[in-house]
């Protein structure tokens, strides 16, 4: 069993994470009507989904809807899961303000270990998570649980931090809503561990793409910098250190 945290029991780990997201504002995670950063992320997801209209998507660790709401606007039917009732409350508030058809959105307040209690035998065309994996105490167990809810032709899509990017310590240090105590696990989660755990859980065709460069504070205030980001991605000189990993896998 591959664990990110060997010094904490699962329940303690989840409780600490829940407190972290309930008691801090995390304003950088809130939905923005116009966000070049979020639109760029969503664009990559839509390319993998190909025909997003009316697909059933399970988003794990949805938070307050920074990415959920743009996906709903694309016509997806989303079951959104988060262990923070505070974040889910903000998600619904933002969805109403964005005039989202709430018939497309179902939300569940639980952790991954309890998914079977709320989803029962549901199957989804895609299970998606943004920056979630390094917040899980046991990714092997999590992938086994996800396998129960993915349709035969479905896929997993994760966007995760690249621990080799030198910019993350600076982001953590200068963001008032981030704490090294809770974000340090991204340095314990390796891409090798992710691939091995996916394979053992019965997923194959694992593809990984490194991308990105600028944080939302830059892209949202200076959208033209996205062209610079795309140019640097095309150079392939610094790919190993680019900040984001796009991970795609399908059931065997």
Secondary structure by P-SEA (a helix, b strand, c coil): cccccccccaaaaaaaaaaaaacccccccccccccaaaaaaaaaaaaaacccccbbbbbccccccaaaaaaaaaccccbbbbccaaaaaaaaaaaaaaccccccbbbbbccccccccccccccccbbbbcccccccccaaaaaaaaaaccccccbbbbbcccccccaaaaaaaaccccccccccccccccaaaaaaaaaaaccccbbbbbbbcccaaaaaacccaaaaaaaaaaaccccccccbbbbbbbcc
